[in-house]
Amino acid sequence: MAEPAEPQPRPLWAAARRDLVRRAAQPSRLQPVPASRAGARPLGLRLRQLAGAAGILMASFVASRLLGLARNAVLAAYYGTSDDYAAYLAANNVADTVFQILAGGVMGAAFIPVFTRYLEQGDERGAWRLASSAINLAALLTGAVALVLVLLARPLAAGLAAGRDPAFQELTAALLRILLLAPVLFAVSAFLTSILNSFQRFFWAALAPLMYNLGIIAGAVLLHQRHGIYGVAIGVLAGAAGHLLIQVPDLLRLGARYMPVIDWRHAGVREVGRLMVPRMFALGVAQLNKLASVFFALLLAAGSLPYLEYAWLVFMVPLGVFGMAVSTAVFPSLARQSAAARHDELQALFSLSLRMILFLTVPAAVGLMVLGGPIVRLLFERGEFSGTDTRAVALALACYALGLPGHSLVEIVNRAFYALHDTVTPVKAAVVAVAGHLLLSIATVALAQHGALPPDRAYAGLALANAAAGTCEAMLLVGWLRRRLPGLALGSLVWAGGRYALAAGAMGVGLVLADERLVRLFPTDTAAGQLVAVGTLVALGAAGYGVLAVLLGSREPRLLLRLLCPQLAR
């Protein structure tokens, strides 16, 4: 990173002395750039650096999501929407809940801001003691909870799958006993990712999800014949181990120091504990809500849970690429600006991030609604996955897509509150959203059981409840953040969103018309023909949306081009 230019002194010895002084004053390779120097850099340069980080993360998220889709294509071919796969999904959701509540909330909401502040202050030993204590505590706590749940696996499975027969419940319990080891590995791995992100090192941490997906694919392919669905559970453990191990070499290159301690008296550990409690509560509410969704889906017609899961995994591609990647890349900078009390810059960066996320996710939502059928057919329709399954998953995907902008905004707005060391406000929004989600889900199940909804399509109501909850949570968070950052121009954001929606709507109409013609041009009964057709439609949609957005006065296409490809933007 270039420093501000200085006038060249005439005497040669003076230049050499100043160079030595400047080098001595530079921070060590383990320290982030100090706030004084960070504030001196032009905003455009910082935004380009953030765009580069977001680009790395977007590429990794794309690779991870594509590999995740390949993983689920393998699972769909072997298991389709069978009860075995539904039991695996139920057990895996319980294991994921353990990780998310006990460690997932700490790594972003509480750990990064505190760890970053220690590094900003030059206290490397304190920073590594904090990191070591947090890792050790998370591993011990997660392991203890996992052990208790292993002992209670049978009654837990019976309660979660109360609408299914005892054989289904027993299979769920057996899978749960295997899968509960994964949260312990992920608890450690999540902190490694947070440490690397604090140093703006995203590449190897971003590859970790690829290892996870590869582990599941290997388990399904290599162990399918001998162990059936248990092979997938074994693959989850292998993938979790790979997720952790691939990040270790980059930490060693940083000079990270691990200490076998749990220092309860460390000021940073106490602060992380204080910040993590509200976030744990929020994630607990959200994860229990997710388990409730599994419970409700198992009360509906057979196949409802797999339909929702396949649709959610496709939905997570744009959510991960746009919402999570931008939010993850921006968060360390938001935390530094907040720590340095540079609220004007924090506000400018946050406003830009909001517009960018809306600009990218609104057309993505329309694209998922219009192209859901062809996308699902291309990804999953083979082996045990039938055309009927394709239509069912496409319906759920269209319902989920309505909430894509809202879910994406939640990712970045939550991080803005965390950067301000406010973990309570996101809890309030999450509680309201979860309450609404549960009420809508209960209403869906009740209507289905009384014949007011078609039994074979009632699961779509659960997806709609999810979309409504995400949108509600985003609106609450943005409104409440406006009180903390009064300079946020919500009116201009609404106008910008209206332009995006208009351009995306026109794009959707064009895609419908183009899809009808492409069906006649390409043999969509083959995988190659489907790939060409879907790829062509996506490219046409993206190009058309960009042109329409420019014609409607949106600045985001030019800004994206300037940030990512400054040579082309000149």
Stockholm file with secondary structure:
# STOCKHOLM 1.0

chainA/1-570         MAEPAEPQPRPLWAAARRDLVRRAAQPSRLQPVPASRAGARPLGLRLRQLAGAAGILMASFVASRLLGLARNAVLAAYYGTSDDYAAYLAANNVADTVFQILAGGVMGAAFIPVFTRYLEQGDERGAWRLASSAINLAALLTGAVALVLVLLARPLAAGLAAGRDPAFQELTAALLRILLLAPVLFAVSAFLTSILNSFQRFFWAALAPLMYNLGIIAGAVLLHQRHGIYGVAIGVLAGAAGHLLIQVPDLLRLGARYMPVIDWRHAGVREVGRLMVPRMFALGVAQLNKLASVFFALLLAAGSLPYLEYAWLVFMVPLGVFGMAVSTAVFPSLARQSAAARHDELQALFSLSLRMILFLTVPAAVGLMVLGGPIVRLLFERGEFSGTDTRAVALALACYALGLPGHSLVEIVNRAFYALHDTVTPVKAAVVAVAGHLLLSIATVALAQHGALPPDRAYAGLALANAAAGTCEAMLLVGWLRRRLPGLALGSLVWAGGRYALAAGAMGVGLVLADERLVRLFPTDTAAGQLVAVGTLVALGAAGYGVLAVLLGSREPRLLLRLLCPQLAR
#=GR chainA/1-570 SS CCCCCCCCCSSHHHHHHHHHHHHHHSCCTTSCCCHHHHHHSCHHHHHHHHHHHHHHHHHHHHHHHHHHHHHHHHHHHHHTTCHHHHHHHHHHHHHHHHHIIIIIHIIIIIIHHHHHHHHHTTCHHHHHHHHHHHHHHHHHHHHHHHHHHHHTHHHHHHHHTTTSCHHHHHHHHHHHHHHTTHHHHHHHHHHHHHHHHHTTCCHHHHHHHHHHHHHHHHHHHHHHHHHTHHHHHHHHHHHHHHHHHTTHHHHHHHTCCCCCCCCTTCHHHHHHHHHHHHHHHHHHHHHHHHHHHHHHHHHSSTTHHHHHHHHHHHHHHHIIIIIIHHHHHHHHHHHHHHHTTCHHHHHHHHHHHHHHHHHHHHHHHHHHHHHHHHHHHHHHCSTTCCHHHHHHHHHHHHHHHTTHHHHHHHHHHHHHHHHTTCCSHHHHHHHHHHHHHHHHHHHHHHHHHTTSSCTTTTHHHHHHHHHHHHHHHHHHHHHHHHHHSTTCCHHHHHHHHHHHHHHHHHHHHHHHHHHHHHHHHSCTTSHHHHHHHHHHHHHHHHHHHHHHHHHTTCSHHHHHHHHHCHHHHC
#=GC SS_cons         CCCCCCCCCSSHHHHHHHHHHHHHHSCCTTSCCCHHHHHHSCHHHHHHHHHHHHHHHHHHHHHHHHHHHHHHHHHHHHHTTCHHHHHHHHHHHHHHHHHIIIIIHIIIIIIHHHHHHHHHTTCHHHHHHHHHHHHHHHHHHHHHHHHHHHHTHHHHHHHHTTTSCHHHHHHHHHHHHHHTTHHHHHHHHHHHHHHHHHTTCCHHHHHHHHHHHHHHHHHHHHHHHHHTHHHHHHHHHHHHHHHHHTTHHHHHHHTCCCCCCCCTTCHHHHHHHHHHHHHHHHHHHHHHHHHHHHHHHHHSSTTHHHHHHHHHHHHHHHIIIIIIHHHHHHHHHHHHHHHTTCHHHHHHHHHHHHHHHHHHHHHHHHHHHHHHHHHHHHHHCSTTCCHHHHHHHHHHHHHHHTTHHHHHHHHHHHHHHHHTTCCSHHHHHHHHHHHHHHHHHHHHHHHHHTTSSCTTTTHHHHHHHHHHHHHHHHHHHHHHHHHHSTTCCHHHHHHHHHHHHHHHHHHHHHHHHHHHHHHHHSCTTSHHHHHHHHHHHHHHHHHHHHHHHHHTTCSHHHHHHHHHCHHHHC
//
